[in-house]
Structures are given as structure tokens and as C-alpha cells.
Amino acid sequence: NKVRDAVELFEMIQSVDSLSLAQEINKRCEQAAKKMPVLLEVNTAGEASKFGYAPERLLAELKELNRLPRIEIQGLMTVPPWAPEVEKARPHFRRLRELKMQCEDILGIPLPHLSMGMSGDFEVAIEEGATLVRIGTALFGPRRKSSSQATKEPGFEN
């Protein structure tokens, strides 16, 4: 249902992290008679807590992803591990840029987008080739805590 809704509501899906998800998007796009631009999400750090393709798996499945007729691969996306020093994100951004170049070589076409960088590290991301950045906190401020988060629990600081 989430894929159906995403295909109906969005102009691009920036978090395709598996062949099975891409196949479902392709199926829903076929039903809706539309094509969907997508970014392939890559877990450059190999963090177990994050979604995304392992770089090697992405390269192995790339041609099969590209054969899906209703999917338009537009580029790659990553979210590096959080670190207080902005420069710690640079190797992850650089790795994604290098991976994009490998994907372009395999596909024989340019991929226009690298989505990487958020409010705290977008300058470094741009230096490494980002074309899309996510800067909601810089524009709108930090997220407000929900009432359940704001309630103090014994032994925990909020």
C-alpha cells in the first residue's frame, strides 16, 4: 500500500533500497501508466541500523534494476553515520560519488543526481558532488518533540 500511495503522490522516490522494492514500484507504475524517477539508496557505512544497498550488491543488481521499464534511475542517495565533526561524512560522500561513476560506466548513461548531505554537513556534501541536499532543520529549525517524548520518564533526561 505504501508503494501504491508513493506512486500516486510523488514525482520521485529517493529511497529505493532493494530490487524487490523497485519491482513493486515498477508494477504499480505499470498499473498507473506512468514512469517513476528513482534514486537508489546506498548504505555507504554498512550500518545495520540503516537501510540501503550495500555498494557491491547495487553493482550486481544494477542492470536488472535498469531493465525495469517503468523505473528511471536518476542517481544515488545516502545518509552517512552521524558524527559531531562534519569532515567524518566526507569519505561516505566521496564513496557515493565514486559509486555513481561506476554505475554510469555500467549503464552507459549519466546519472544526474547525488542526494547526500543534511543541515549539518551539506557544505561537505556539495564539495563532494551533491546535487540534492536535505536541509529541513536549517530552514525550519529542529523538530518539536511529541508529547510522549516530552514526558519525563524516571531515570531519563530529555
N, C-alpha and C positions, 0 to 999 in steps of 0.2 A: 504493500500500500504506500509506503514512503516513496518508493521509486515512481509509482504512478503519479503521486502528487508532485514530486520533483519535476517530472517530465512535463506536467501540465503547467506548473507555476514558474519554472526558472528558465533563463536563457542560456545558462551554462551550469554544469555540475563540476565543482572544483575538487572533489574528493573521491575519485574512483580508485579503489584500492585493491581490486581483485578482478579476475576475468569473469567470475560468476556475476558480480555486480554489473560489469559492463554488458554482459549478455542480457541481463534483465532490463537494463536501460534500453538496449537495442530493441528488445521485444516490445517494450512499452512505447518506444518511439515509432515502431512499425505500426502499432495499433493507432497511434495518434497522427500518423502520416507526417512525421517531422524528423529532422536531424537534430542531434544534441551535441554541441561543443562540450568537450570534457577536458579536465586536467587530471593527470594520473598522479595520485598521492604516493609519495615515496618516504619511507621511514629511513632517513639517511643515518640515523644513530643506532638503528636496531633496537630501539626501546620497546620492551614488552608491553608497556602501558599505552603505546600509541599504535594507531592504525597505519596502514601504508604498505606498499610493496617493498620488499627487500630489493635493492638495486639489481641483483643477479636474476631474481625471479621476473622482474619487469622486463629485462632484456630478453629473457627466454620466451615470454608471452607476448612481446610487443607486436610481432607480425600477426598473430592471431587476433589481438585487440584491433589492429588496423584493418582487418578483413571484415569487421562488423559494419554493415552498410549504413546504419543509422547513427553511428558514433563518429564524431570528428575530433581526433586527438589534437588539441591545441597547445599542449605543453605539460609541464610538471609542476607539482606543488609539494612543499614540505613545511614542517614545523619543527625546528631544532629543539633540543633539550633546553629548558630554562637555565640560565646562568646569570649571576649578577654582573659579570664582565661581558660586555657586548661582543668583544672580539672572539669569545668562545663559540659564537654562532657561525663565524666566518668559514671554518672548514666544512660545515654542513651545507652552507650556501654554495661554496665552491664545488663541492661534490655534486650537488644537484645540477649546476651549470655544466659540469663535465659530462654528467649522465645525459643531459639534454642533447649535447653534441653527439654522443654515442647513438642515441635514439634517432637523431636526424640522419646519421650515416646509415643506420639500418633501414630506415624507411625511405630514404632518398628525397625527403621533403623537409623544409624548415618547420620548426615548431615555434610559433611566435611568443609563447608565454612561459615565464618562470614566476610562479606565485610563491613568494617567500618573504619573510620579514613582517614584524608586527611593530607596534608603537615603540617598543624599547630597542629594537635593533634594525629598523628599516633602512637607516643610512648605510649600514654594512651590507645589507641585502641588495640595495641598489648598486653599490660599488661592485658587487659580485654578479650583477646582471638581472636583478628582479625587474619584471615589467608590471607586476601586480603586488601590492602590499596591503596588509590588513592593519589599519591604524585607528580602530574604533576608540580605544582608550585615549589616544592623543586628541581625538576630535570631541568625544563625548564625556570623557572622564572615566574613572573606574566604575565598574558595575556596582550597583547597590546590592547590599546583602538582603536576601529574602528574610521574612520574619522568622523562619525556622533557623536560619544562620545567625540571626541577630540575638536569639535567645541564648543566654549563657548556660552552659552545662557545667556542673561541678567538675573542677579539675582541668578545665579547658579555658584558654584565653581566646577571646575574639578580637 
